């Protein structure tokens, strides 16, 4: 079992957390997802090392790892996170 904690940018609310949780939980091999909204930490347990897959999915959703997104990519990620925020709230 692999445990992973990733500090990410742009987690604003429960809607963001719901979006991240549902997308990462749907990945094959992921057994648990927990989001610390206040500290921007995504905790994942998986059957094998899915670090690259999880990081890449977070980036695509608009939640890049802290310190890795710069310039246009960060602005684009921020815009995506607001969409996730809104859609996460709607899916409750």
URPE-V544882 format. One line per field, one symbol per residue. phi: phi as a letter, one per 20 degrees, with the letter a starting at -180 (. if undefined). Layout:
BEGIN
phi=???
END
This chain:
BEGIN
phi=.ddcccecenfdbfffffffgffffeffnfdbccdefgdmdddcdbfbfdgffffffffffocffgndeclfffffffffffffgfffffef
END
